Amino acid sequence: MPLEQCEQYLQQGNHNVGCHFTSHVKTIKQNLLYAYVIDTKNRIRIRPQTFMLEEQVKMSPPQNLRAELIGNETLFLMWDVPKENVLHYFHYEMEYRSNLNYKWQRQLIPDRSFSLPNVDPAKCYFFRLRFTIHENYATRGYWSEWTPALIWKGKTAVGAEFCFLIL
């Protein structure tokens, strides 16, 4: 198997802590990744490390978080995940709050939708979402970043300028 340099490192501070892979990683057999540290003279500097890819993945955030009002009081949220992923591989976590509540509420979600009953049309609601690989497929994993906040007031999504926020 030919060695490849990481094209885009993930960084924390000034340290490389991971590698951003493009979709060609799917071609690796058995989902194993072999990591080497090689110096400028092409000498291996540490013993090769083997990783299960599923346990080292940090997904991009879910996409297209959107909402619709069902009846007069239930807000139904849905979102998209990258097309090449199998939907049952993931756990989702929704954070939400109203503009009158400073504390975020968190809820783990097994599916690709979320309902919030008893929505007060006078309040603004803020929602954000992230996901990770389901524990049936990886013993550990990393949560994605949060989506940008979706803000809802009355019967539609709105911009932040339409809601005052208690901090």
C-alpha positions as a Markdown table, in Angstrom:
| # | Residue | x | y | z |
|---|---|---|---|---|
| 1 | Met | 0.0 | 0.0 | 0.0 |
| 2 | Pro | 1.5 | 3.4 | -1.0 |
| 3 | Leu | 2.1 | 6.0 | 1.7 |
| 4 | Glu | 0.3 | 9.3 | 1.3 |
| 5 | Gln | 0.9 | 12.6 | 3.0 |
| 6 | Cys | -2.2 | 14.1 | 4.7 |
| 7 | Glu | -3.5 | 16.9 | 2.5 |
| 8 | Gln | -5.3 | 18.9 | 5.2 |
| 9 | Tyr | -4.5 | 18.6 | 8.9 |
| 10 | Leu | -7.0 | 19.3 | 11.7 |
| 11 | Gln | -5.3 | 21.5 | 14.2 |
| 12 | Gln | -5.8 | 22.5 | 17.8 |
| 13 | Gly | -3.6 | 25.4 | 18.7 |
| 14 | Asn | -0.4 | 24.9 | 16.7 |
| 15 | His | -0.5 | 21.1 | 16.8 |
| 16 | Asn | -1.7 | 18.7 | 14.1 |
| 17 | Val | -4.3 | 16.4 | 15.8 |
| 18 | Gly | -5.9 | 14.8 | 12.8 |
| 19 | Cys | -6.3 | 14.6 | 9.1 |
| 20 | His | -9.2 | 15.7 | 7.0 |
| 21 | Phe | -9.9 | 13.0 | 4.4 |
| 22 | Thr | -11.8 | 13.3 | 1.2 |
| 23 | Ser | -14.2 | 10.6 | 0.0 |
| 24 | His | -11.4 | 8.4 | -1.5 |
| 25 | Val | -10.8 | 6.9 | 2.0 |
| 26 | Lys | -13.8 | 4.6 | 1.3 |
| 27 | Thr | -11.5 | 2.6 | -0.9 |
| 28 | Ile | -9.3 | 1.5 | 2.0 |
| 29 | Lys | -10.0 | -2.2 | 2.8 |
| 30 | Gln | -11.4 | -3.2 | 6.2 |
| 31 | Asn | -11.6 | 0.5 | 7.2 |
| 32 | Leu | -8.1 | 0.4 | 8.7 |
| 33 | Leu | -5.8 | 3.4 | 8.6 |
| 34 | Tyr | -2.1 | 3.0 | 9.1 |
| 35 | Ala | -0.4 | 6.1 | 10.4 |
| 36 | Tyr | 3.4 | 6.8 | 10.2 |
| 37 | Val | 5.5 | 9.7 | 11.2 |
| 38 | Ile | 8.3 | 10.2 | 8.6 |
| 39 | Asp | 11.1 | 12.7 | 8.8 |
| 40 | Thr | 12.4 | 14.7 | 5.9 |
| 41 | Lys | 14.8 | 11.9 | 5.0 |
| 42 | Asn | 11.9 | 9.4 | 4.7 |
| 43 | Arg | 12.8 | 7.5 | 7.8 |
| 44 | Ile | 10.0 | 6.2 | 10.0 |
| 45 | Arg | 10.2 | 8.1 | 13.3 |
| 46 | Ile | 7.6 | 6.1 | 15.3 |
| 47 | Arg | 6.3 | 2.6 | 15.1 |
| 48 | Pro | 3.3 | 2.5 | 12.7 |
| 49 | Gln | -0.1 | 2.9 | 14.4 |
| 50 | Thr | -3.2 | 1.1 | 13.2 |
| 51 | Phe | -6.6 | 2.8 | 13.7 |
| 52 | Met | -10.2 | 1.8 | 13.0 |
| 53 | Leu | -11.5 | 4.6 | 10.9 |
| 54 | Glu | -15.0 | 4.5 | 12.4 |
| 55 | Glu | -13.4 | 5.4 | 15.8 |
| 56 | Gln | -11.4 | 8.3 | 14.6 |
| 57 | Val | -14.0 | 10.2 | 12.5 |
| 58 | Lys | -15.3 | 13.7 | 13.2 |
| 59 | Met | -18.1 | 14.3 | 10.8 |
| 60 | Ser | -19.0 | 17.6 | 9.2 |
| 61 | Pro | -22.1 | 19.1 | 10.8 |
| 62 | Pro | -25.5 | 18.0 | 9.5 |
| 63 | Gln | -26.8 | 20.2 | 6.7 |
| 64 | Asn | -29.9 | 22.0 | 5.8 |
| 65 | Leu | -31.5 | 22.2 | 9.3 |
| 66 | Arg | -35.0 | 23.3 | 8.7 |
| 67 | Ala | -38.4 | 23.4 | 10.5 |
| 68 | Glu | -42.1 | 23.5 | 9.8 |
| 69 | Leu | -45.0 | 24.1 | 12.1 |
| 70 | Ile | -47.5 | 21.2 | 12.3 |
| 71 | Gly | -50.9 | 22.4 | 13.5 |
| 72 | Asn | -50.6 | 25.4 | 15.7 |
| 73 | Glu | -48.2 | 24.2 | 18.4 |
| 74 | Thr | -45.8 | 21.5 | 17.2 |
| 75 | Leu | -42.5 | 22.4 | 15.6 |
| 76 | Phe | -41.1 | 19.6 | 13.4 |
| 77 | Leu | -37.3 | 19.8 | 12.6 |
| 78 | Met | -35.4 | 17.8 | 10.0 |
| 79 | Trp | -32.0 | 17.8 | 8.4 |
| 80 | Asp | -29.7 | 16.2 | 5.8 |
| 81 | Val | -26.6 | 14.1 | 6.3 |
| 82 | Pro | -23.9 | 13.6 | 3.6 |
| 83 | Lys | -25.3 | 11.4 | 0.8 |
| 84 | Glu | -22.7 | 8.6 | 1.0 |
| 85 | Asn | -23.5 | 7.9 | 4.7 |
| 86 | Val | -25.9 | 5.3 | 5.9 |
| 87 | Leu | -28.5 | 7.0 | 8.1 |
| 88 | His | -28.6 | 4.4 | 10.9 |
| 89 | Tyr | -24.9 | 4.9 | 11.6 |
| 90 | Phe | -25.5 | 8.1 | 13.6 |
| 91 | His | -26.7 | 9.6 | 16.9 |
| 92 | Tyr | -27.9 | 13.1 | 16.8 |
| 93 | Glu | -28.0 | 15.7 | 19.6 |
| 94 | Met | -30.3 | 18.7 | 19.4 |
| 95 | Glu | -29.9 | 21.8 | 21.6 |
| 96 | Tyr | -32.7 | 24.2 | 21.9 |
| 97 | Arg | -33.9 | 27.1 | 24.0 |
| 98 | Ser | -36.3 | 30.0 | 23.8 |
| 99 | Asn | -35.2 | 33.7 | 24.0 |
| 100 | Leu | -36.7 | 33.8 | 27.5 |
| 101 | Asn | -34.5 | 30.9 | 28.8 |
| 102 | Tyr | -30.7 | 31.3 | 29.1 |
| 103 | Lys | -30.1 | 27.5 | 29.5 |
| 104 | Trp | -29.9 | 25.2 | 26.5 |
| 105 | Gln | -31.9 | 22.0 | 26.7 |
| 106 | Arg | -30.2 | 18.9 | 25.1 |
| 107 | Gln | -31.8 | 15.8 | 23.7 |
| 108 | Leu | -30.3 | 12.8 | 22.1 |
| 109 | Ile | -32.2 | 11.8 | 18.9 |
| 110 | Pro | -32.1 | 8.4 | 17.2 |
| 111 | Asp | -33.7 | 9.5 | 14.0 |
| 112 | Arg | -33.3 | 12.3 | 11.5 |
| 113 | Ser | -36.1 | 14.4 | 12.9 |
| 114 | Phe | -37.2 | 16.2 | 16.1 |
| 115 | Ser | -40.5 | 17.5 | 17.3 |
| 116 | Leu | -41.0 | 20.2 | 19.9 |
| 117 | Pro | -44.6 | 20.4 | 21.2 |
| 118 | Asn | -46.4 | 23.3 | 22.8 |
| 119 | Val | -44.5 | 26.0 | 20.9 |
| 120 | Asp | -45.4 | 29.5 | 22.0 |
| 121 | Pro | -45.8 | 31.8 | 19.0 |
| 122 | Ala | -44.8 | 34.8 | 21.0 |
| 123 | Lys | -41.3 | 33.4 | 21.8 |
| 124 | Cys | -38.3 | 32.9 | 19.6 |
| 125 | Tyr | -36.7 | 29.5 | 19.6 |
| 126 | Phe | -33.1 | 28.7 | 18.8 |
| 127 | Phe | -32.0 | 25.2 | 17.6 |
| 128 | Arg | -28.7 | 23.7 | 16.8 |
| 129 | Leu | -27.7 | 20.1 | 16.0 |
| 130 | Arg | -24.6 | 17.9 | 15.8 |
| 131 | Phe | -24.0 | 14.2 | 15.3 |
| 132 | Thr | -21.6 | 11.3 | 15.8 |
| 133 | Ile | -21.3 | 7.7 | 14.7 |
| 134 | His | -23.6 | 5.3 | 16.6 |
| 135 | Glu | -21.9 | 3.2 | 19.3 |
| 136 | Asn | -22.9 | 0.0 | 17.5 |
| 137 | Tyr | -20.4 | 0.9 | 14.8 |
| 138 | Ala | -17.6 | 2.6 | 16.8 |
| 139 | Thr | -16.7 | 2.2 | 20.5 |
| 140 | Arg | -15.8 | 5.9 | 20.6 |
| 141 | Gly | -16.2 | 8.8 | 18.3 |
| 142 | Tyr | -16.1 | 12.5 | 18.0 |
| 143 | Trp | -19.1 | 14.8 | 17.8 |
| 144 | Ser | -19.4 | 17.0 | 14.8 |
| 145 | Glu | -19.4 | 20.8 | 15.3 |
| 146 | Trp | -22.8 | 22.4 | 15.9 |
| 147 | Thr | -24.8 | 23.5 | 13.0 |
| 148 | Pro | -25.5 | 27.3 | 12.7 |
| 149 | Ala | -28.5 | 28.1 | 14.9 |
| 150 | Leu | -31.9 | 27.9 | 13.3 |
| 151 | Ile | -34.2 | 30.6 | 14.8 |
| 152 | Trp | -37.9 | 30.2 | 14.8 |
| 153 | Lys | -40.6 | 32.8 | 15.7 |
| 154 | Gly | -44.3 | 32.5 | 15.2 |
| 155 | Lys | -44.8 | 30.5 | 12.0 |
| 156 | Thr | -41.4 | 30.8 | 10.3 |
| 157 | Ala | -37.7 | 30.8 | 10.5 |
| 158 | Val | -36.3 | 34.3 | 11.1 |
| 159 | Gly | -33.0 | 36.1 | 11.4 |
| 160 | Ala | -31.5 | 36.9 | 14.8 |
| 161 | Glu | -32.4 | 40.6 | 14.5 |
| 162 | Phe | -36.1 | 39.6 | 15.1 |
| 163 | Cys | -35.4 | 38.1 | 18.5 |
| 164 | Phe | -34.1 | 39.5 | 21.7 |
| 165 | Leu | -32.0 | 37.1 | 23.8 |
| 166 | Ile | -31.7 | 36.8 | 27.5 |
| 167 | Leu | -28.0 | 36.0 | 28.3 |
